[in-house]
Amino acid sequence: MRKNLIALVALSFALPILIFGGSRPVSAQALYPAMAPLDQYLIPDENAEIALARSAAPSSISDSAEVMVLGREGYKSAVKGTNGFLCLVERSWAQNEDNAEFWNPKMRAPHCFNAQAAISFAPIYLMKTRLVLEGKSKAEIAQAIASALDDKELPALEPGAMAYMMSKQQYLNDRGKSWHPHVMFYSPGDMTKSWGADDPDSPVMVANDPEERVTVLFILADKWSDGTAAPSSKP
């Protein structure tokens, strides 16, 4: 998510993961050079995936949201919603193609998109998923997304698009793992200065996603979606 988007979520997506099994470190790129068997990305129990997707946001939001789950043919709607929100669990290909963990089968990133993001931002990730399941390469996926954005086959970002990522069960990468609960706001322009993002002691962090052509503003929360306390300090 999407990409993700996720590039800032653990502040380490662009960094190699070092595993010391001897004197030579192994990078994440070496660990995940290609897509693993599809079964490793799937959650066999549909109800478990629905619950995980809903854990992205407080139940007051996610209980009335549409929920999509990943199957062998792509994402399908498993629960109809009534409040305009869309909850799903993103997999590793939500990240940019140059991310070393693009094919990490352990990644589970529950998102709850509001109505604006559900119709204008989530479609990028859903298209990437379709291309992954068709066996496209990372380069082919990136090119297809770029062409779809250029040709307006993918919708323009709606004002007010945002998403919750407050699941205690999220696994964002091998280094950041569950990181922090947070809310993301998507902007088609650079909002860094106007939000004071990344200024000392500011709760707002920012990441640019050139592939999906958005700026993502992150605001950390002090609780997980279930109401329990979360880590209070920035990593």
C-alpha positions in Angstrom: 0.0 0.0 0.0 0.4 0.7 -2.3 2.7 1.4 -1.8 2.2 1.2 -1.2 3.6 3.5 0.4 4.6 2.6 2.6 8.1 3.5 1.8 8.3 5.6 5.0 6.2 3.3 7.2 9.1 1.6 8.8 11.8 4.1 7.8 13.8 1.2 6.5 12.1 0.0 3.2 15.0 1.5 1.2 17.7 0.0 3.6 19.1 -3.5 3.3 18.1 -6.0 5.9 21.3 -7.5 7.5 21.2 -11.1 8.6 24.4 -12.3 10.1 24.7 -16.0 9.5 28.4 -15.6 9.4 30.8 -12.9 8.3 28.8 -11.8 5.2 25.5 -10.0 5.4 22.6 -11.0 3.2 20.6 -8.2 1.7 16.8 -8.2 1.4 17.2 -8.2 -2.4 19.1 -11.5 -2.1 16.4 -12.9 0.2 13.5 -12.0 -2.1 14.9 -12.0 -5.7 11.6 -13.2 -7.3 8.0 -13.9 -6.5 7.5 -16.8 -4.1 4.8 -19.4 -4.7 1.4 -17.7 -4.6 0.3 -19.8 -1.7 2.8 -18.0 0.5 1.0 -14.7 -0.1 -2.5 -16.0 0.5 -4.4 -16.4 3.8 -6.2 -19.7 3.6 -8.9 -18.7 6.1 -11.1 -16.0 4.5 -12.6 -15.0 7.9 -9.1 -14.5 9.2 -8.2 -12.2 6.4 -11.4 -10.2 6.9 -10.6 -9.8 10.6 -7.1 -8.7 9.7 -8.3 -6.2 7.1 -10.7 -4.7 9.6 -8.0 -4.4 12.3 -6.6 -1.5 10.2 -9.1 0.9 11.7 -11.2 1.3 14.9 -14.2 -1.0 14.8 -16.5 2.0 14.7 -15.2 2.5 11.1 -14.2 -1.0 9.9 -17.3 -2.8 11.1 -19.3 -1.0 8.4 -16.6 -1.0 5.7 -16.4 -3.1 2.6 -13.8 -5.8 2.9 -11.8 -7.3 0.1 -9.7 -10.5 0.3 -7.0 -11.8 -2.0 -7.6 -15.0 -3.9 -5.8 -16.7 -6.8 -7.7 -14.6 -9.3 -7.1 -11.3 -7.4 -9.1 -9.4 -4.8 -12.8 -10.0 -4.4 -15.4 -8.3 -2.2 -16.1 -10.5 0.7 -18.2 -8.1 2.8 -20.4 -5.3 1.5 -20.0 -2.0 3.3 -22.3 0.8 4.2 -20.0 3.7 5.1 -17.8 4.1 2.0 -14.7 2.7 3.6 -12.7 -0.1 2.0 -10.5 -2.4 4.1 -8.0 -4.9 2.6 -4.7 -6.4 3.4 -2.0 -5.3 1.1 0.9 -7.6 0.1 4.5 -6.8 -0.6 4.0 -5.6 -4.2 2.3 -2.5 -2.9 5.8 -1.1 -2.6 7.9 0.5 -5.4 9.6 -1.8 -7.8 13.1 -0.9 -6.5 12.2 -1.9 -3.0 14.3 -4.9 -1.8 11.2 -6.5 -0.2 8.9 -6.2 -3.2 8.4 -10.0 -3.1 8.5 -10.6 0.7 5.7 -13.1 1.2 5.5 -12.3 4.9 4.2 -8.8 4.4 0.7 -8.1 5.6 -0.4 -4.4 5.6 -4.0 -3.9 6.6 -5.5 -0.7 5.2 -8.9 1.0 5.6 -9.3 3.6 2.8 -11.9 6.2 3.1 -14.4 6.7 0.2 -12.2 9.1 -1.7 -9.1 6.8 -1.5 -11.2 3.7 -2.2 -12.2 5.0 -5.6 -9.1 6.9 -6.6 -6.0 5.4 -4.9 -6.8 1.8 -4.0 -7.3 1.1 -7.8 -3.6 1.5 -8.3 -2.8 -1.3 -5.9 -5.6 -3.5 -7.3 -4.2 -3.1 -10.8 -0.7 -4.0 -9.6 -2.1 -7.1 -8.0 -3.8 -8.1 -11.3 -0.5 -7.6 -13.1 1.4 -9.6 -10.5 -1.0 -12.5 -10.8 -0.6 -12.4 -14.6 3.1 -13.0 -14.1 4.4 -9.6 -15.2 7.9 -8.5 -14.2 8.5 -5.5 -11.8 9.5 -3.4 -14.8 6.4 -4.3 -16.7 4.2 -3.5 -13.7 5.8 -0.1 -13.3 5.4 0.7 -17.0 1.8 -0.4 -17.0 0.9 1.7 -14.0 2.7 4.7 -15.5 0.8 4.3 -18.8 -2.5 3.9 -17.0 -1.9 7.1 -15.1 -0.8 9.0 -18.2 -3.8 7.8 -20.2 -6.2 8.4 -17.3 -7.2 4.7 -17.2 -6.6 5.1 -13.5 -8.6 7.8 -11.8 -7.2 11.1 -10.6 -6.6 11.3 -6.8 -9.7 12.6 -5.0 -9.3 15.5 -2.5 -9.4 14.2 1.0 -8.1 10.7 0.2 -6.7 9.0 3.3 -6.3 5.6 5.0 -6.0 4.1 8.4 -3.1 1.7 9.2 -3.6 1.0 12.9 -3.4 -2.8 13.0 -1.3 -4.4 15.8 -1.0 -7.4 13.6 0.5 -5.6 10.6 3.8 -6.9 9.3 5.3 -4.1 7.1 8.7 -5.5 6.5 11.4 -7.6 8.1 13.0 -4.7 9.9 10.1 -2.5 10.9 7.5 -5.3 11.4 4.5 -3.7 13.1 6.2 -0.3 13.4 3.5 2.2 14.7 -0.2 2.8 14.2 -0.7 5.7 11.9 -3.0 7.5 9.5 -2.0 8.5 6.0 -3.2 11.4 3.9 -2.6 11.4 0.1 -1.9 14.5 -1.9 -1.1 14.9 -5.6 1.3 17.7 -4.8 4.1 18.4 -2.3 2.5 19.3 1.0 5.7 19.1 3.0 6.1 22.8 3.8 2.4 23.6 4.3 2.1 20.7 6.8 5.4 21.3 8.5 6.2 17.7 7.8 9.5 16.3 9.1 10.2 19.4 11.1 11.7 18.8 14.5 9.1 17.4 17.0 6.4 17.5 14.3 4.0 14.5 14.5 3.8 14.6 10.7 6.1 12.7 8.4 6.2 12.7 4.7 7.1 10.4 1.8 7.0 11.0 -1.9 5.8 8.1 -4.1 6.9 8.9 -7.7 5.4 5.7 -9.1 1.9 6.4 -7.8 2.5 10.2 -8.1 1.4 11.2 -4.6 2.8 12.7 -1.5 1.9 10.6 1.6 1.6 12.4 4.9 1.9 10.2 8.0 0.6 11.0 11.4 1.4 8.6 14.2 -1.3 7.4 16.6 -0.8 6.6 20.3 -3.1 3.6 20.2 -3.7 0.5 18.0 -7.1 0.1 16.5 -8.1 -2.2 19.4 -7.5 0.7 21.9 -4.3 -0.6 23.4 -1.3 1.6 23.9 1.2 1.8 21.1 5.0 2.7 21.2 5.2 6.4 21.9 8.6 7.3 20.4 9.6 7.5 16.8 11.9 4.8 15.5 
